[in-house]
Amino acid sequence: MTKIPFSELGLTPEIERAVAAMGFETPTDVQAEAIPPIREGRDVVARSQTGTGKTLAYAIPAIERIDTGEKSSTVQVLVLCPTRELAMQSADEVRKLARYIPEIRPVEVYGGADITKQCIRLRSANIVVGTPGRIMDHLRRKTLKLSNLKMLVLDEADEMLDMGFKEDIETILRGVPEERQTVLFSATMPPAILALTKDFQRSPVTIDIDSAHATLDEIKQEYLEVPHSAKMAALLSLMEFHRKARTLVFCNTKTMVDEITGELNARGFAAEGIHSDIRQSQRTSVMADFKQGRTEILVATDIAARGIDVSGIDFVINFDLPMNAEYYIHRIGRTGRAGLSGCSITICGGPRESSALRSIVSGINAKIVQIQPPTSVEVEKSQTEELIKLLEKTLREEPSQMFSAVIEKLLADGYSEVKIAEAALRLGFSGKYSPVPKIPAAEPFRPAVFEAKRRYSEKPRRDYTVNASGEYAPARRKNGGRPFGGKPQYRPAKAYGSHRKGQEK
């Protein structure tokens, strides 16, 4: 479709100025198609993947919809999000858009945070962004009133339904004014989403953005195949080869997140892990460090990573295979955003996983290329180049008098310049640049054959078993007694002891 600049969308001067300050010149496809009907007050249902700019698509009309002349503060816009991270990020985007409109007061509410502080902030809010569970808590406490609601937005509706928020969402939708505007964004359109649009929207405008391919076109997709036991070595090799790259690593379990994070930190990387067992305050801190570049590598599960919207991610690495094509798109869509190129690498533990990955990718008509893990020679070369850059940068800086005095003393003691420099490098970088484990070649795929050899087709009797040669043999008791099929020997309890004593004689 033809790209038109934001300046031609007829935005208010304050929002247009804020959009320019955020660095956006032209809207994405979903923004260009969704903003006009939402501004007209129509209900909208849009299919669009994460990372296509849908937050601005509903935030710009939502801010314009707020009546800033009201004497008392009332909630006029409610945005429901599946996770705390997405709620915080969406609220931040609203604040950026409303930076020149002080009357706009967004508040985010979510579980894991102090509900008392949220209650105080809600008294002055006119835009609320929150998770369904915490929104329900405030409605029950009567600290959130929606009687004057004008717009309700369901962001990533399919994710909310998958997480079990269906009843909460329906309860909220039934409790708000019928004349409100309802806007729904979803990556997929399962029957449950279609039922929501039928029951709670009025003649919605349908927008279908083929954003999966629009997003994937900017991402180079690769995979490598190693023995399952060598997946960790392959990951470490990739990280050593691509040092200083901002990377997001996906795992399927919390245990693996912790294990990978520990391995990376032990090798000198600035890595953090995020999963559902981590406290909310820690998760907020981890995300802030990753956004601001203090953390190079973020290791996460799918659930914890929902709503992560960080620009400038160089690599997405699938350490564990995604569950399906939808999860694959959600994962790799974290890179290649805002017109930037990105790369995704999936580590397959053998031919079975490689075959499963190809099936996933074939479902979205994407191209994925097999690569080989970096060799130890390539990794060492990459480390050397990075170290030279660091040293050259340091050499251009002002010399330290203390270090100069140390070098002069060592030279006077008879040490050569080369020896001094080598010792300094070992002292400063020996723990950072470690040799990567050797990665064995992937073994060829040999499907297991499950075949039982029996002499007869019928099931063997209980008093017989099949030995290693495939022949029937009498089944004996563990204590070496008679076969189960034999005649049992019953002895009176009182006579049993005397009988054994007689045998011993």
Secondary structure, DSSP 4 states (H G I P E B T S, - for coil): -----GGGTT--HHHHHHHHHTT--S--HHHHHHHHHHHTT--EEEE--TTSSHHHHHHHHHHHH--TT-SS----EEEE-SSHHHHHHHHHHHHHHTTT-TT--EEEE-TTS-HHHHHHHHTT-SEEEE-HHHHHHHHHHTS---TT--EEEETTHHHHHHTT-HHHHHHHHHHS-TTSEEEEEESS--HHHHHHHHHH-SSPEEEE--HHHHHHTTEEEEEEEE-GGGHHHHHHHHHHHTTT--EEEEESSHHHHHHHHHHHHHTT--EEEE-TTS-HHHHHHHHHHHHTTS-SEEEEEHHHHTT---TT--EEEESS--SSHHHHHHHHTTSS-TT--EEEEEEEESHHHHHHHHHHHHTTT---EE--PPPHHHHHHHHHHHHHHHHHHHHTSPPPHHHHHHHHHHHHTT--HHHHHHHHHHHHHTTTS-PPPP-PPPPPP---------SSSSPPPTTEEE-TTS-EEE-B-TTS--BTTSPP----HHHHHHHHHHHH-
